[in-house]
């Protein structure tokens, strides 16, 4: 029996389903959960293909090392460029120019480091210098494993320098702050649990984007302190080239990241307290994002590679500071 010209045939149907893995930093899980749902619907509508979008979250540096060691991420979405650069230097998983492939240095969103204190701010914490006062407990994730922790360290150091302090004074401040840290959690989510659930410490340093999630989960028991100067945290993204070419998911992975720059993607980001790059979307959410005096890693530290070498490599300044920061 011959098929009619109008009869459907199996190979003319929708393309086979695909799966994509996004390996990301600790406190981005809620944003990507919402984003994935919207993107999957968009992709199905525009291509007819069903996709399963999986997430993996943890301390950013630990996550990056997992990908370098063989975790097959189609895309990596971090909060510092250093944790994507490692994929080039260790195995050539991405090209050296990965950050030039998408707008804004491949960073569709930003955030800032802020200080979260308990309701009423009983310890009168107003700025980075206050975190170095004797007797305070400051919750910060480990800069060795967490981009959140690394930004905190650089925020305090950079704010001191931008305020006119010399390198020794900046180092002394950071040493005092880390002397007040009772426990170094592996990532931002662990630090949040320590502060908000375990009720340890007087202040938590975290990303601005994490604050609404903390309030939603643990209640309105906190206040945000915006320091006089703080660091701008870029959130870079990249396709993991060797993985997508092996799995045949490049088209999907590239579209997944490009959609972050659309009005829809930027709006979802703003709804999760990530600062959008789009001026139009940022204007719509202006009340949610106070204008701040910010500085960048490039501006103060000569870029992430130099900051890593000077401050976070084994034996560098952070290790020296931790050795000197005896709890008081």
C-alpha positions in Angstrom: 0.0 0.0 0.0 1.4 3.4 -1.0 1.4 6.3 1.4 -0.5 9.3 0.4 1.5 12.5 -0.2 -0.1 14.1 2.9 0.5 11.2 5.3 2.9 12.0 8.2 6.2 10.1 8.2 8.2 9.3 11.3 11.4 11.1 10.2 9.5 14.4 9.6 8.4 14.6 13.2 10.0 16.7 15.9 13.7 16.3 16.5 14.9 13.8 19.2 14.9 15.1 22.7 18.2 16.4 24.1 19.6 16.9 27.6 21.8 19.8 28.7 23.8 20.2 31.9 24.4 23.6 33.4 27.2 23.6 36.0 26.9 26.7 38.1 27.8 28.4 41.4 26.1 27.8 44.7 23.5 30.5 45.0 22.2 30.6 41.4 20.0 27.5 41.6 16.7 29.2 42.1 17.3 31.6 39.2 18.3 28.8 36.8 15.4 26.7 37.9 13.0 29.4 36.8 15.0 30.2 33.7 15.2 26.6 32.6 11.4 26.3 32.7 10.9 29.3 30.5 13.7 28.4 28.1 12.5 24.8 27.7 9.1 26.1 26.7 10.6 28.7 24.3 12.8 26.0 22.7 9.9 23.6 22.2 7.8 26.3 20.7 10.5 27.5 18.3 12.1 24.2 17.3 9.7 21.5 18.3 12.4 19.8 20.3 11.9 18.8 23.9 14.9 19.4 26.2 15.8 18.3 29.7 17.8 21.0 31.5 19.8 19.7 34.5 21.6 21.8 37.1 24.6 21.3 39.3 25.5 23.8 42.0 28.2 24.2 44.6 31.1 26.4 45.5 32.2 28.0 42.2 35.8 27.0 42.2 35.0 23.4 43.2 32.4 23.3 40.4 34.9 24.5 37.9 37.4 21.9 39.0 34.8 19.2 38.6 34.2 20.2 35.0 38.0 20.3 34.4 38.2 16.8 35.9 35.6 15.3 33.7 32.1 16.4 34.7 30.4 16.8 31.3 28.9 20.2 31.5 27.4 21.6 28.3 27.5 25.1 29.7 29.2 26.6 32.7 27.7 29.7 34.4 30.0 31.2 37.1 30.4 34.3 39.2 34.0 35.0 38.2 36.1 34.6 35.1 38.8 32.7 36.8 36.6 29.7 37.1 36.1 29.5 33.4 39.6 30.4 32.5 40.7 27.1 34.3 38.8 25.2 31.6 41.1 26.5 29.0 44.3 26.0 30.9 43.4 22.5 32.1 42.5 20.5 29.0 41.5 23.2 26.5 37.8 22.6 27.2 37.1 26.2 26.1 39.2 28.5 23.8 41.3 31.3 25.3 38.9 33.9 23.9 35.8 32.4 25.4 34.8 35.7 27.1 34.7 37.5 23.7 32.0 35.3 22.3 29.1 36.9 24.1 28.3 40.6 25.0 29.5 42.3 28.1 32.6 40.1 28.5 30.3 37.1 28.3 28.5 38.2 31.5 24.8 38.7 31.1 24.2 39.7 34.7 26.1 41.2 37.6 25.6 41.4 41.4 27.4 43.2 44.3 28.7 42.1 47.6 26.6 43.3 50.5 26.5 42.8 54.3 23.4 41.1 55.8 22.9 41.8 59.5 20.2 40.8 62.0 17.0 42.9 62.3 17.7 46.2 63.9 21.4 46.0 63.2 22.2 45.5 66.9 26.0 45.7 66.3 25.7 48.9 64.2 27.6 47.5 61.3 27.8 50.1 58.5 30.9 49.3 56.4 33.7 46.8 55.8 35.8 48.3 58.5 33.1 47.4 61.1 33.5 43.7 60.2 37.1 43.9 61.6 35.9 45.0 65.1 36.9 42.6 67.9 34.1 40.5 69.2 32.1 40.3 66.0 31.2 37.0 64.2 31.4 37.3 60.4 30.2 34.5 58.2 32.1 34.2 54.9 32.4 31.2 52.6 35.9 29.9 52.0 37.7 31.9 49.3 39.6 28.8 48.2 36.4 27.1 47.1 33.8 29.9 46.7 33.6 32.8 44.3 31.3 34.4 46.9 34.1 34.2 49.5 36.7 35.4 47.0 34.6 38.5 46.1 34.2 39.2 49.8 37.9 39.2 50.4 38.5 41.4 47.3 35.6 43.7 48.2 37.0 44.5 51.6 40.6 44.9 50.3 39.5 47.0 47.3 37.2 49.2 49.3 40.1 50.1 51.6 42.4 50.8 48.7 39.7 52.9 46.9 39.3 54.8 50.2 42.9 55.8 50.2 44.5 53.0 52.3 47.8 51.5 51.3 48.3 47.8 50.7 49.5 47.1 54.3 46.4 48.8 55.8 44.1 46.8 53.4 45.9 43.6 54.4 45.5 44.5 58.1 41.7 45.1 57.6 41.2 41.8 55.8 43.2 40.0 58.5 41.0 41.4 61.2 37.9 40.4 59.3 39.0 36.8 58.8 40.0 36.6 62.4 36.3 37.1 63.1 35.1 34.2 60.9 34.2 31.2 63.1 33.7 28.7 60.2 34.6 28.7 56.5 31.8 27.0 54.7 32.5 25.6 51.2 30.0 27.8 49.3 27.6 30.6 49.7 24.6 28.4 50.4 26.4 26.7 53.3 27.3 30.1 54.7 23.7 31.2 54.5 22.6 28.2 56.4 25.2 28.9 59.1 24.1 32.4 59.5 20.3 32.2 59.0 19.4 28.7 60.3 22.2 28.0 62.8 22.1 31.6 64.0 25.8 31.8 64.1 27.5 35.2 63.6 26.5 38.9 63.6 26.9 39.5 59.8 26.9 37.5 56.6 28.6 38.8 53.5 26.9 37.6 50.4 25.7 38.6 47.0 22.8 41.1 46.7 21.0 38.5 44.7 20.9 36.0 47.6 19.1 38.3 50.0 15.5 37.9 48.8 16.0 34.1 48.8 17.2 34.2 52.4 14.2 36.3 53.5 11.9 34.0 51.6 13.3 30.9 53.2 14.2 32.1 56.7 11.8 35.0 57.3 12.2 38.8 57.5 14.7 38.8 60.3 17.5 40.6 58.5 18.6 43.9 57.1 20.9 44.7 54.2 23.8 47.0 54.7 25.2 48.5 51.5 28.9 49.4 52.1 30.2 52.8 51.0 32.2 51.0 48.3 31.7 47.5 47.0 32.8 45.2 44.3 30.9 44.5 41.1 30.6 40.8 40.6 30.3 39.8 36.9 28.5 36.5 36.2 30.3 35.0 33.1 29.0 32.1 31.0 30.4 29.8 28.4 29.7 26.8 26.3 32.0 24.0 27.2 33.2 23.4 23.6 34.8 19.9 23.9 31.6 18.6 25.6 29.0 20.0 23.3 31.0 18.9 20.2 31.2 15.4 21.6 27.5 15.3 22.6 26.2 17.2 19.6 24.5 19.8 21.8 26.3 23.0 20.6 23.3 24.6 18.9 21.1 24.0 22.1 23.9 25.2 24.4 24.6 28.4 22.5 20.9 29.2 22.3 20.6 28.6 26.1 23.2 31.2 26.8 22.1 33.7 24.2 18.6 33.6 25.6 20.0 35.0 28.9 20.5 38.3 27.0 17.0 38.6 25.7 14.4 40.8 27.4 12.8 37.6 28.8 16.1 36.3 30.2 17.0 39.7 31.6 13.6 40.1 33.3 13.8 36.7 35.0 17.3 37.6 36.2 16.0 40.9 37.6 13.2 39.1 39.3 15.8 37.0 41.1 17.7 40.1 42.2 20.5 39.7 39.6 21.4 43.1 38.0 20.5 42.9 34.3 22.8 44.3 31.7 19.8 45.6 29.6 19.3 49.3 30.3 15.6 49.0 29.6 15.1 46.1 32.0 17.3 47.7 34.6 15.1 50.8 34.4 12.0 48.8 35.0 13.5 47.4 38.2 15.3 50.5 39.3 13.8 50.5 42.8 15.2 47.0 43.4 18.8 48.0 42.6 20.2 51.0 44.4 23.0 52.9 42.7 26.3 52.1 44.4 29.9 53.2 44.3 31.4 50.0 42.8 34.8 48.9 41.5 35.9 45.9 39.5 38.5 43.2 39.9 40.2 44.6 36.7 40.3 48.1 38.1 41.9 47.3 41.5 43.6 44.0 41.1 44.7 43.9 37.5 42.2 41.2 36.5 41.2 37.8 37.8 44.4 36.0 36.7 46.5 38.5 38.6 44.2 38.4 41.6 44.4 34.7 41.7 48.2 34.7 41.6 48.7 37.5 44.2 45.9 36.5 46.6 44.5 33.0 46.2 47.2 30.6 44.9 48.7 28.3 47.5 51.0 30.3 49.7 49.8 33.6 48.4 48.3 36.5 50.5 45.1 34.8 51.5 47.0 31.8 53.0 49.3 34.2 54.8 46.3 36.1 56.2 44.5 33.0 57.4 47.7 31.9 59.2 47.9 35.3 60.9 44.1 35.6 61.5 44.1 33.9 64.9 40.5 33.9 66.3 40.1 36.4 69.1 
